[in-house]
C-alpha cells in the first residue's frame, strides 16, 4: 500500500547486518520524508537493539524497526477513534474540515459521510467553500451519493454558511454536521483569519464546538506536510488529521516526522484515518501498528 515498501523492504533482503545496511536505511528513511530528527532517533535505537541482541539477520532487524516505528507513531492514534464511536458525544457534533487546495478535502468529506452513516448516524453537510462554485457542486454530488442534506448558499461568507448549517442540523436533529471550507495555504493570513472567524461563529452557537477540527493532508507533500500541520494547529487547535493519497505513490514517512515534532506538545492532533484510494469506502481508521507494518511490508 505505502511507498516506503519498495525502498525499505528490499534493503532487508540482504543477509548481513552491517554499517552499509544502516547507511542505506538512513538514506531511505530520509527520502521517505521521515525527517532528520525522527530518522536519527530510529536508527540510534535500532543500532542499540542490534548490538544488545547481537542481531545478524536483517529480517529480524526489520521486525525491530517496525516496532520502533509503531512506538513512534503511537501518540498519533486515538484511544477511541471517532469513526468507530457508535454514540455521538454531542448532538449535533460539529466537524470543521480544513486543508490546502488539492489535498482531497471534499472527496474526504464524502468518504467521512459514508463511514459515519455506517455507524447509523444522521449526517449533514455544509458547503463552506464559498470561493468556488465547483466545490459546492462537488459537495452537492457527494450529498446525493450519500443521500444526505447539504446546506448551500450562493451568497454570503463561510461563517454565514456555518451559522445557518448549525441551525439546520439542530432543527433536523442531525448527529453530525461536516462543514467544508475553502482550500488555503497556511501562509495566506487573510484566509486563515476567515477560518478563525468561522470557528468563532460556531462557538457562539455551541460553545464547546467544533468537536472535531480536521486537517486533510496530502500524503505526498513530504516535509511541507509538517509545516501545514503546525500552521493550522497554531491557528485552529486541530484535533484530527486525515492523510490522503496513502497508496502506491505516497511515501507516508511524514507521519513519523509529525509525531516526532509534536511529542512534547499537549493536546496535539491525532490521525483519524487514511485515504487509500478514490472509492467512497476507502477511508481506513488509523492504527500505529498496522501502519508501521504496511510501511515496511515486503
Secondary structure by P-SEA (a helix, b strand, c coil): ccccccccccccccccccaaaaaaaaaaaaaacccaaaaaaaaaaaaaaaaaaccccaaaaaaaaaaaaaaaacccccccccccccccccccbbbbbbbccccaaaaaaaaaaaaaaaaccbbbbbccccccaaaaaaaaaaaaaabbbbbbbccccaaaaaaaaaaaaaaacccbbbbbbccccccaaaaaaaaaaaaaaaaaaccccccccccccccccaaaaaaaaaaaaaaccccbbbbcccccccccaaaaaaaaaaccccccbbbcccccccccccbbbbbaaaaaaaaccc
